[in-house]
């Protein structure tokens, strides 16, 4: 049995993922590793599911979307998940304080130190970091078709923000008007931009943040610094904590799990406590 399977998104990080996987596998020892590249969306889940029984560790090489797909394929399996970050945001790697040096990441994998983390579930989807409805999902959808990178994301967000209208929504039988609803597990969007800095990935609790409207003073006075503090600190935020949320909308709404967009009217959100074993520094 080979010990490490690297599942690589070949377009992540401008195509640097495969080179990174090759480098890390050479440090570990190529006889202990296998590298498989994905060809289309959804492949990472299929590859992980098909090969999980034959490896002790499955390494996701790419961004948070690739990591999400790999996690879906090994959820509840007796296999360890590792992260070789090569995406735009790398939210979970940042939350877990993964090193940036490839040689140091190889040592993380070799150390075999692990942690059981929670996983969020929305209908048939899962999320490790965040689930969002509304504006951030709208931006995620545009971003997925655009040039990758932090500044590209910021430019899209600033361009779209003045035109994005609020929508009616029901959360656990309470009515709200919102431009954005976000449920967080790890607390991060990525790039050390936060929804909630108080979120813990292993406490069995999800944090929900409703932004009722965009606050011009928040943006004008603080710029993106409030994202580093957490959008829950916005003057327009309503914050809740819980293990289950039921969200309903009269119309289809843009949504995303870890940046991967979809649409729906009804969202049943639960937490799966300590359901994923992950390699940590």
MARRO-53493 format. One record per residue (C-alpha): residue number from 0; residue in three letters; chain; x, y, z. Coordinates in steps of 0.02 Angstrom, whole numbers, plus 50000, padded with zeros to 5 digits. Example, Ala and Ser with C-alpha at 12.3 -4.5 7.8 and 13.67 -1.06 7.14 Angstrom:
BEGIN
<atom num="0" residu="Ala" chaine="A" u="50615" v="49775" w="50390"/>
<atom num="1" residu="Ser" chaine="A" u="50684" v="49947" w="50357"/>
//
This chain:
BEGIN
<atom num="0" residu="Unk" chaine="A" u="50000" v="50000" w="50000"/>
<atom num="1" residu="Unk" chaine="A" u="50066" v="50173" w="49953"/>
<atom num="2" residu="Unk" chaine="A" u="50049" v="50297" w="50094"/>
<atom num="3" residu="Unk" chaine="A" u="50011" v="50461" w="50003"/>
<atom num="4" residu="Unk" chaine="A" u="49890" v="50500" w="49862"/>
<atom num="5" residu="Unk" chaine="A" u="49906" v="50676" w="49791"/>
<atom num="6" residu="Unk" chaine="A" u="49749" v="50735" w="49700"/>
<atom num="7" residu="Unk" chaine="A" u="49801" v="50885" w="49596"/>
<atom num="8" residu="Unk" chaine="A" u="49696" v="51022" w="49518"/>
<atom num="9" residu="Unk" chaine="A" u="49815" v="51060" w="49372"/>
<atom num="10" residu="Unk" chaine="A" u="49750" v="51237" w="49343"/>
<atom num="11" residu="Unk" chaine="A" u="49756" v="51294" w="49525"/>
<atom num="12" residu="Unk" chaine="A" u="49887" v="51423" w="49567"/>
<atom num="13" residu="Unk" chaine="A" u="49920" v="51459" w="49384"/>
<atom num="14" residu="Unk" chaine="A" u="49969" v="51278" w="49356"/>
<atom num="15" residu="Unk" chaine="A" u="50095" v="51269" w="49499"/>
<atom num="16" residu="Unk" chaine="A" u="50002" v="51131" w="49591"/>
<atom num="17" residu="Unk" chaine="A" u="50077" v="50985" w="49495"/>
<atom num="18" residu="Unk" chaine="A" u="50255" v="51050" w="49518"/>
<atom num="19" residu="Unk" chaine="A" u="50220" v="51073" w="49704"/>
<atom num="20" residu="Unk" chaine="A" u="50153" v="50896" w="49721"/>
<atom num="21" residu="Unk" chaine="A" u="50304" v="50827" w="49628"/>
<atom num="22" residu="Unk" chaine="A" u="50422" v="50921" w="49744"/>
<atom num="23" residu="Unk" chaine="A" u="50335" v="50867" w="49904"/>
<atom num="24" residu="Unk" chaine="A" u="50323" v="50685" w="49847"/>
<atom num="25" residu="Unk" chaine="A" u="50510" v="50684" w="49810"/>
<atom num="26" residu="Unk" chaine="A" u="50544" v="50742" w="49989"/>
<atom num="27" residu="Unk" chaine="A" u="50431" v="50606" w="50059"/>
<atom num="28" residu="Unk" chaine="A" u="50496" v="50475" w="49938"/>
<atom num="29" residu="Unk" chaine="A" u="50417" v="50442" w="49769"/>
<atom num="30" residu="Unk" chaine="A" u="50396" v="50256" w="49806"/>
<atom num="31" residu="Unk" chaine="A" u="50272" v="50303" w="49941"/>
<atom num="32" residu="Unk" chaine="A" u="50171" v="50424" w="49835"/>
<atom num="33" residu="Unk" chaine="A" u="50053" v="50428" w="49687"/>
<atom num="34" residu="Unk" chaine="A" u="49997" v="50585" w="49596"/>
<atom num="35" residu="Unk" chaine="A" u="49832" v="50596" w="49500"/>
<atom num="36" residu="Unk" chaine="A" u="49773" v="50755" w="49413"/>
<atom num="37" residu="Unk" chaine="A" u="49590" v="50803" w="49391"/>
<atom num="38" residu="Unk" chaine="A" u="49516" v="50845" w="49221"/>
<atom num="39" residu="Unk" chaine="A" u="49352" v="50926" w="49268"/>
<atom num="40" residu="Unk" chaine="A" u="49246" v="50984" w="49414"/>
<atom num="41" residu="Unk" chaine="A" u="49193" v="50838" w="49524"/>
<atom num="42" residu="Unk" chaine="A" u="49341" v="50728" w="49479"/>
<atom num="43" residu="Unk" chaine="A" u="49428" v="50755" w="49646"/>
<atom num="44" residu="Unk" chaine="A" u="49280" v="50680" w="49740"/>
<atom num="45" residu="Unk" chaine="A" u="49273" v="50529" w="49625"/>
<atom num="46" residu="Unk" chaine="A" u="49460" v="50498" w="49634"/>
<atom num="47" residu="Unk" chaine="A" u="49463" v="50514" w="49823"/>
<atom num="48" residu="Unk" chaine="A" u="49314" v="50397" w="49844"/>
<atom num="49" residu="Unk" chaine="A" u="49386" v="50266" w="49726"/>
<atom num="50" residu="Unk" chaine="A" u="49561" v="50265" w="49802"/>
<atom num="51" residu="Unk" chaine="A" u="49533" v="50304" w="49987"/>
<atom num="52" residu="Unk" chaine="A" u="49543" v="50122" w="50040"/>
<atom num="53" residu="Unk" chaine="A" u="49714" v="50103" w="49960"/>
<atom num="54" residu="Unk" chaine="A" u="49804" v="50249" w="50044"/>
<atom num="55" residu="Unk" chaine="A" u="49835" v="50306" w="50221"/>
<atom num="56" residu="Unk" chaine="A" u="49839" v="50491" w="50172"/>
<atom num="57" residu="Unk" chaine="A" u="49750" v="50588" w="50035"/>
<atom num="58" residu="Unk" chaine="A" u="49826" v="50758" w="49994"/>
<atom num="59" residu="Unk" chaine="A" u="49720" v="50893" w="49910"/>
<atom num="60" residu="Unk" chaine="A" u="49827" v="51000" w="49795"/>
<atom num="61" residu="Unk" chaine="A" u="49735" v="51157" w="49744"/>
<atom num="62" residu="Unk" chaine="A" u="49621" v="51286" w="49822"/>
<atom num="63" residu="Unk" chaine="A" u="49475" v="51274" w="49942"/>
<atom num="64" residu="Unk" chaine="A" u="49361" v="51207" w="49805"/>
<atom num="65" residu="Unk" chaine="A" u="49478" v="51061" w="49770"/>
<atom num="66" residu="Unk" chaine="A" u="49496" v="51029" w="49957"/>
<atom num="67" residu="Unk" chaine="A" u="49307" v="51026" w="49974"/>
<atom num="68" residu="Unk" chaine="A" u="49291" v="50898" w="49834"/>
<atom num="69" residu="Unk" chaine="A" u="49425" v="50785" w="49909"/>
<atom num="70" residu="Unk" chaine="A" u="49344" v="50797" w="50081"/>
<atom num="71" residu="Unk" chaine="A" u="49177" v="50741" w="50009"/>
<atom num="72" residu="Unk" chaine="A" u="49262" v="50585" w="49943"/>
<atom num="73" residu="Unk" chaine="A" u="49340" v="50531" w="50108"/>
<atom num="74" residu="Unk" chaine="A" u="49214" v="50594" w="50236"/>
<atom num="75" residu="Unk" chaine="A" u="49194" v="50467" w="50378"/>
<atom num="76" residu="Unk" chaine="A" u="49332" v="50358" w="50300"/>
<atom num="77" residu="Unk" chaine="A" u="49483" v="50299" w="50399"/>
<atom num="78" residu="Unk" chaine="A" u="49604" v="50406" w="50300"/>
<atom num="79" residu="Unk" chaine="A" u="49698" v="50566" w="50339"/>
<atom num="80" residu="Unk" chaine="A" u="49674" v="50724" w="50236"/>
<atom num="81" residu="Unk" chaine="A" u="49820" v="50838" w="50198"/>
<atom num="82" residu="Unk" chaine="A" u="49825" v="51009" w="50116"/>
<atom num="83" residu="Unk" chaine="A" u="49950" v="51067" w="49986"/>
<atom num="84" residu="Unk" chaine="A" u="49881" v="51243" w="49961"/>
<atom num="85" residu="Unk" chaine="A" u="49887" v="51308" w="49782"/>
<atom num="86" residu="Unk" chaine="A" u="49731" v="51413" w="49766"/>
<atom num="87" residu="Unk" chaine="A" u="49672" v="51592" w="49778"/>
<atom num="88" residu="Unk" chaine="A" u="49615" v="51595" w="49960"/>
<atom num="89" residu="Unk" chaine="A" u="49679" v="51438" w="50047"/>
<atom num="90" residu="Unk" chaine="A" u="49564" v="51473" w="50194"/>
<atom num="91" residu="Unk" chaine="A" u="49581" v="51308" w="50288"/>
<atom num="92" residu="Unk" chaine="A" u="49770" v="51299" w="50266"/>
<atom num="93" residu="Unk" chaine="A" u="49782" v="51474" w="50341"/>
<atom num="94" residu="Unk" chaine="A" u="49662" v="51431" w="50483"/>
<atom num="95" residu="Unk" chaine="A" u="49767" v="51278" w="50527"/>
<atom num="96" residu="Unk" chaine="A" u="49929" v="51379" w="50509"/>
<atom num="97" residu="Unk" chaine="A" u="50005" v="51272" w="50372"/>
<atom num="98" residu="Unk" chaine="A" u="50181" v="51327" w="50324"/>
<atom num="99" residu="Unk" chaine="A" u="50214" v="51401" w="50152"/>
<atom num="100" residu="Unk" chaine="A" u="50378" v="51310" w="50119"/>
<atom num="101" residu="Unk" chaine="A" u="50353" v="51149" w="50018"/>
<atom num="102" residu="Unk" chaine="A" u="50488" v="51060" w="50118"/>
<atom num="103" residu="Unk" chaine="A" u="50402" v="51109" w="50281"/>
<atom num="104" residu="Unk" chaine="A" u="50234" v="51050" w="50213"/>
<atom num="105" residu="Unk" chaine="A" u="50314" v="50882" w="50173"/>
<atom num="106" residu="Unk" chaine="A" u="50369" v="50871" w="50354"/>
<atom num="107" residu="Unk" chaine="A" u="50189" v="50905" w="50410"/>
<atom num="108" residu="Unk" chaine="A" u="50133" v="50755" w="50308"/>
<atom num="109" residu="Unk" chaine="A" u="50274" v="50646" w="50374"/>
<atom num="110" residu="Unk" chaine="A" u="50242" v="50693" w="50555"/>
<atom num="111" residu="Unk" chaine="A" u="50067" v="50615" w="50545"/>
<atom num="112" residu="Unk" chaine="A" u="50000" v="50736" w="50677"/>
<atom num="113" residu="Unk" chaine="A" u="49812" v="50745" w="50655"/>
<atom num="114" residu="Unk" chaine="A" u="49657" v="50833" w="50717"/>
<atom num="115" residu="Unk" chaine="A" u="49473" v="50787" w="50701"/>
<atom num="116" residu="Unk" chaine="A" u="49376" v="50934" w="50631"/>
<atom num="117" residu="Unk" chaine="A" u="49193" v="50974" w="50605"/>
<atom num="118" residu="Unk" chaine="A" u="49114" v="50982" w="50433"/>
<atom num="119" residu="Unk" chaine="A" u="48963" v="51087" w="50385"/>
<atom num="120" residu="Unk" chaine="A" u="48827" v="51011" w="50278"/>
<atom num="121" residu="Unk" chaine="A" u="48701" v="51104" w="50168"/>
<atom num="122" residu="Unk" chaine="A" u="48574" v="50992" w="50082"/>
<atom num="123" residu="Unk" chaine="A" u="48687" v="50874" w="49983"/>
<atom num="124" residu="Unk" chaine="A" u="48840" v="50989" w="49992"/>
<atom num="125" residu="Unk" chaine="A" u="48975" v="51005" w="50124"/>
<atom num="126" residu="Unk" chaine="A" u="49084" v="51150" w="50178"/>
<atom num="127" residu="Unk" chaine="A" u="49244" v="51156" w="50279"/>
<atom num="128" residu="Unk" chaine="A" u="49257" v="51345" w="50288"/>
<atom num="129" residu="Unk" chaine="A" u="49102" v="51441" w="50237"/>
<atom num="130" residu="Unk" chaine="A" u="48931" v="51427" w="50160"/>
<atom num="131" residu="Unk" chaine="A" u="48860" v="51586" w="50088"/>
<atom num="132" residu="Unk" chaine="A" u="48699" v="51651" w="50011"/>
<atom num="133" residu="Unk" chaine="A" u="48682" v="51814" w="49916"/>
<atom num="134" residu="Unk" chaine="A" u="48820" v="51936" w="49876"/>
<atom num="135" residu="Unk" chaine="A" u="48974" v="51829" w="49912"/>
<atom num="136" residu="Unk" chaine="A" u="48898" v="51685" w="49813"/>
<atom num="137" residu="Unk" chaine="A" u="48862" v="51806" w="49670"/>
<atom num="138" residu="Unk" chaine="A" u="49044" v="51862" w="49673"/>
<atom num="139" residu="Unk" chaine="A" u="49104" v="51681" w="49685"/>
<atom num="140" residu="Unk" chaine="A" u="49006" v="51638" w="49528"/>
<atom num="141" residu="Unk" chaine="A" u="49087" v="51780" w="49430"/>
<atom num="142" residu="Unk" chaine="A" u="49258" v="51746" w="49505"/>
<atom num="143" residu="Unk" chaine="A" u="49252" v="51564" w="49451"/>
<atom num="144" residu="Unk" chaine="A" u="49244" v="51621" w="49269"/>
<atom num="145" residu="Unk" chaine="A" u="49375" v="51759" w="49289"/>
<atom num="146" residu="Unk" chaine="A" u="49561" v="51778" w="49316"/>
<atom num="147" residu="Unk" chaine="A" u="49605" v="51705" w="49485"/>
<atom num="148" residu="Unk" chaine="A" u="49690" v="51796" w="49627"/>
<atom num="149" residu="Unk" chaine="A" u="49650" v="51907" w="49775"/>
<atom num="150" residu="Unk" chaine="A" u="49647" v="52072" w="49680"/>
<atom num="151" residu="Unk" chaine="A" u="49533" v="52000" w="49547"/>
<atom num="152" residu="Unk" chaine="A" u="49410" v="51949" w="49684"/>
<atom num="153" residu="Unk" chaine="A" u="49418" v="52121" w="49766"/>
<atom num="154" residu="Unk" chaine="A" u="49390" v="52210" w="49600"/>
<atom num="155" residu="Unk" chaine="A" u="49238" v="52103" w="49562"/>
<atom num="156" residu="Unk" chaine="A" u="49166" v="52133" w="49736"/>
<atom num="157" residu="Unk" chaine="A" u="49189" v="52321" w="49727"/>
<atom num="158" residu="Unk" chaine="A" u="49115" v="52329" w="49552"/>
<atom num="159" residu="Unk" chaine="A" u="48960" v="52226" w="49598"/>
<atom num="160" residu="Unk" chaine="A" u="48926" v="52295" w="49772"/>
<atom num="161" residu="Unk" chaine="A" u="48835" v="52457" w="49725"/>
<atom num="162" residu="Unk" chaine="A" u="48710" v="52363" w="49617"/>
<atom num="163" residu="Unk" chaine="A" u="48672" v="52213" w="49727"/>
<atom num="164" residu="Unk" chaine="A" u="48496" v="52220" w="49800"/>
<atom num="165" residu="Unk" chaine="A" u="48437" v="52144" w="49963"/>
<atom num="166" residu="Unk" chaine="A" u="48321" v="51993" w="49963"/>
<atom num="167" residu="Unk" chaine="A" u="48190" v="51923" w="50084"/>
<atom num="168" residu="Unk" chaine="A" u="48238" v="51767" w="50179"/>
<atom num="169" residu="Unk" chaine="A" u="48173" v="51660" w="50322"/>
<atom num="170" residu="Unk" chaine="A" u="48299" v="51587" w="50445"/>
<atom num="171" residu="Unk" chaine="A" u="48231" v="51468" w="50578"/>
<atom num="172" residu="Unk" chaine="A" u="48057" v="51543" w="50552"/>
<atom num="173" residu="Unk" chaine="A" u="48117" v="51723" w="50573"/>
<atom num="174" residu="Unk" chaine="A" u="48103" v="51846" w="50428"/>
<atom num="175" residu="Unk" chaine="A" u="48248" v="51954" w="50371"/>
<atom num="176" residu="Unk" chaine="A" u="48300" v="52066" w="50227"/>
<atom num="177" residu="Unk" chaine="A" u="48481" v="52033" w="50181"/>
<atom num="178" residu="Unk" chaine="A" u="48617" v="52058" w="50051"/>
<atom num="179" residu="Unk" chaine="A" u="48723" v="51917" w="50121"/>
<atom num="180" residu="Unk" chaine="A" u="48701" v="51768" w="50237"/>
<atom num="181" residu="Unk" chaine="A" u="48854" v="51669" w="50286"/>
<atom num="182" residu="Unk" chaine="A" u="48875" v="51516" w="50394"/>
<atom num="183" residu="Unk" chaine="A" u="49052" v="51480" w="50449"/>
<atom num="184" residu="Unk" chaine="A" u="49145" v="51330" w="50514"/>
<atom num="185" residu="Unk" chaine="A" u="49327" v="51388" w="50508"/>
<atom num="186" residu="Unk" chaine="A" u="49287" v="51574" w="50506"/>
<atom num="187" residu="Unk" chaine="A" u="49387" v="51622" w="50351"/>
<atom num="188" residu="Unk" chaine="A" u="49345" v="51675" w="50174"/>
<atom num="189" residu="Unk" chaine="A" u="49530" v="51652" w="50134"/>
<atom num="190" residu="Unk" chaine="A" u="49680" v="51770" w="50125"/>
<atom num="191" residu="Unk" chaine="A" u="49653" v="51800" w="50313"/>
<atom num="192" residu="Unk" chaine="A" u="49487" v="51887" w="50277"/>
<atom num="193" residu="Unk" chaine="A" u="49362" v="51833" w="50409"/>
<atom num="194" residu="Unk" chaine="A" u="49178" v="51813" w="50436"/>
<atom num="195" residu="Unk" chaine="A" u="49207" v="51773" w="50619"/>
<atom num="196" residu="Unk" chaine="A" u="49371" v="51767" w="50713"/>
<atom num="197" residu="Unk" chaine="A" u="49285" v="51673" w="50856"/>
<atom num="198" residu="Unk" chaine="A" u="49242" v="51520" w="50750"/>
<atom num="199" residu="Unk" chaine="A" u="49325" v="51357" w="50799"/>
<atom num="200" residu="Unk" chaine="A" u="49334" v="51212" w="50680"/>
<atom num="201" residu="Unk" chaine="A" u="49313" v="51078" w="50813"/>
<atom num="202" residu="Unk" chaine="A" u="49184" v="51148" w="50935"/>
<atom num="203" residu="Unk" chaine="A" u="49028" v="51071" w="50857"/>
<atom num="204" residu="Unk" chaine="A" u="48952" v="51244" w="50828"/>
<atom num="205" residu="Unk" chaine="A" u="48918" v="51345" w="50670"/>
<atom num="206" residu="Unk" chaine="A" u="48912" v="51535" w="50667"/>
<atom num="207" residu="Unk" chaine="A" u="48787" v="51626" w="50557"/>
<atom num="208" residu="Unk" chaine="A" u="48804" v="51807" w="50503"/>
<atom num="209" residu="Unk" chaine="A" u="48668" v="51907" w="50415"/>
<atom num="210" residu="Unk" chaine="A" u="48718" v="52070" w="50330"/>
<atom num="211" residu="Unk" chaine="A" u="48559" v="52171" w="50308"/>
<atom num="212" residu="Unk" chaine="A" u="48635" v="52300" w="50191"/>
<atom num="213" residu="Unk" chaine="A" u="48806" v="52363" w="50142"/>
<atom num="214" residu="Unk" chaine="A" u="48866" v="52496" w="50260"/>
<atom num="215" residu="Unk" chaine="A" u="48951" v="52638" w="50167"/>
<atom num="216" residu="Unk" chaine="A" u="49031" v="52703" w="50329"/>
<atom num="217" residu="Unk" chaine="A" u="49103" v="52531" w="50367"/>
<atom num="218" residu="Unk" chaine="A" u="49181" v="52521" w="50194"/>
<atom num="219" residu="Unk" chaine="A" u="49233" v="52704" w="50181"/>
<atom num="220" residu="Unk" chaine="A" u="49308" v="52717" w="50355"/>
<atom num="221" residu="Unk" chaine="A" u="49386" v="52546" w="50374"/>
<atom num="222" residu="Unk" chaine="A" u="49407" v="52480" w="50197"/>
<atom num="223" residu="Unk" chaine="A" u="49451" v="52296" w="50200"/>
<atom num="224" residu="Unk" chaine="A" u="49520" v="52303" w="50377"/>
<atom num="225" residu="Unk" chaine="A" u="49349" v="52253" w="50442"/>
<atom num="226" residu="Unk" chaine="A" u="49364" v="52093" w="50340"/>
<atom num="227" residu="Unk" chaine="A" u="49522" v="52054" w="50439"/>
<atom num="228" residu="Unk" chaine="A" u="49424" v="52082" w="50600"/>
<atom num="229" residu="Unk" chaine="A" u="49273" v="51984" w="50537"/>
<atom num="230" residu="Unk" chaine="A" u="49119" v="52045" w="50445"/>
<atom num="231" residu="Unk" chaine="A" u="49020" v="51999" w="50600"/>
<atom num="232" residu="Unk" chaine="A" u="49090" v="52162" w="50670"/>
<atom num="233" residu="Unk" chaine="A" u="48994" v="52263" w="50539"/>
<atom num="234" residu="Unk" chaine="A" u="48862" v="52384" w="50603"/>
<atom num="235" residu="Unk" chaine="A" u="48739" v="52295" w="50487"/>
<atom num="236" residu="Unk" chaine="A" u="48773" v="52119" w="50553"/>
<atom num="237" residu="Unk" chaine="A" u="48655" v="52003" w="50646"/>
<atom num="238" residu="Unk" chaine="A" u="48749" v="51856" w="50722"/>
<atom num="239" residu="Unk" chaine="A" u="48688" v="51686" w="50780"/>
<atom num="240" residu="Unk" chaine="A" u="48765" v="51522" w="50838"/>
<atom num="241" residu="Unk" chaine="A" u="48694" v="51347" w="50826"/>
<atom num="242" residu="Unk" chaine="A" u="48705" v="51169" w="50762"/>
<atom num="243" residu="Unk" chaine="A" u="48563" v="51182" w="50636"/>
<atom num="244" residu="Unk" chaine="A" u="48488" v="51318" w="50529"/>
<atom num="245" residu="Unk" chaine="A" u="48343" v="51308" w="50407"/>
<atom num="246" residu="Unk" chaine="A" u="48343" v="51444" w="50275"/>
<atom num="247" residu="Unk" chaine="A" u="48201" v="51473" w="50152"/>
<atom num="248" residu="Unk" chaine="A" u="48180" v="51594" w="50008"/>
<atom num="249" residu="Unk" chaine="A" u="48034" v="51625" w="49888"/>
<atom num="250" residu="Unk" chaine="A" u="48157" v="51632" w="49742"/>
<atom num="251" residu="Unk" chaine="A" u="48314" v="51541" w="49688"/>
<atom num="252" residu="Unk" chaine="A" u="48465" v="51620" w="49770"/>
<atom num="253" residu="Unk" chaine="A" u="48649" v="51611" w="49725"/>
<atom num="254" residu="Unk" chaine="A" u="48742" v="51508" w="49854"/>
<atom num="255" residu="Unk" chaine="A" u="48914" v="51432" w="49877"/>
<atom num="256" residu="Unk" chaine="A" u="49008" v="51306" w="49983"/>
<atom num="257" residu="Unk" chaine="A" u="49192" v="51350" w="50001"/>
<atom num="258" residu="Unk" chaine="A" u="49179" v="51460" w="49846"/>
<atom num="259" residu="Unk" chaine="A" u="49095" v="51329" w="49736"/>
<atom num="260" residu="Unk" chaine="A" u="48931" v="51407" w="49673"/>
<atom num="261" residu="Unk" chaine="A" u="48757" v="51332" w="49658"/>
<atom num="262" residu="Unk" chaine="A" u="48576" v="51392" w="49674"/>
<atom num="263" residu="Unk" chaine="A" u="48428" v="51340" w="49781"/>
<atom num="264" residu="Unk" chaine="A" u="48275" v="51404" w="49876"/>
<atom num="265" residu="Unk" chaine="A" u="48289" v="51296" w="50032"/>
<atom num="266" residu="Unk" chaine="A" u="48446" v="51264" w="50132"/>
<atom num="267" residu="Unk" chaine="A" u="48452" v="51140" w="50275"/>
<atom num="268" residu="Unk" chaine="A" u="48615" v="51169" w="50367"/>
<atom num="269" residu="Unk" chaine="A" u="48689" v="51049" w="50495"/>
<atom num="270" residu="Unk" chaine="A" u="48857" v="51015" w="50573"/>
<atom num="271" residu="Unk" chaine="A" u="48945" v="50847" w="50568"/>
<atom num="272" residu="Unk" chaine="A" u="49054" v="50853" w="50725"/>
<atom num="273" residu="Unk" chaine="A" u="49232" v="50788" w="50716"/>
<atom num="274" residu="Unk" chaine="A" u="49197" v="50694" w="50555"/>
<atom num="275" residu="Unk" chaine="A" u="49359" v="50726" w="50460"/>
<atom num="276" residu="Unk" chaine="A" u="49537" v="50680" w="50510"/>
<atom num="277" residu="Unk" chaine="A" u="49660" v="50810" w="50448"/>
<atom num="278" residu="Unk" chaine="A" u="49849" v="50823" w="50452"/>
<atom num="279" residu="Unk" chaine="A" u="49907" v="50978" w="50547"/>
<atom num="280" residu="Unk" chaine="A" u="50074" v="51064" w="50584"/>
//
